[in-house]
Amino acid sequence: MEYRIAEAAELLGVSDDTMRRWADAGRVPTGTRNGRAVIPGAALAELAASLVDTGEHARTRSGSVSARNRMTGLVTRVTKDTVMAQIEMVCGPYRMVSLMSAEAATELGLEPGVRAIASVKATTVVVERA
């Protein structure tokens, strides 16, 4: 999976210009597709996780969520055993963790770099594919 600069910026909750600066500075590798710069999903997931881990990610425009608490984000880690899966995502400045069946995670195609939607209800995080 690859993301255009604008898509990557939206997922991380930063401006397109910030994403371009990070790419130009080598913080995230880029390639080209149809003459446009793209960022590999796994590399974007690493950057997203590092922003949250270091506390560098300030509250940004993606920090606002709807009344239904649905946040688009990027899967940064998937840990599976034979029964369960732990899905870690970065949604703007937030790190989200969801537990689900391994079968559901496989059916959703969840892997680092994939865009997904975290729906939060109390202490439950439901992950969907867009």
Beta strands, then each sheet from edge to edge (+ up, - down):
strand 1: 2-4
strand 2: 31-33
strand 3: 36-40
strand 4: 70-80
strand 5: 84-91
strand 6: 94-101
strand 7: 115-121
strand 8: 124-128
sheet 1: 1+ 3- 2+
sheet 2: 6+ 5- 4+ 7- 8+
end
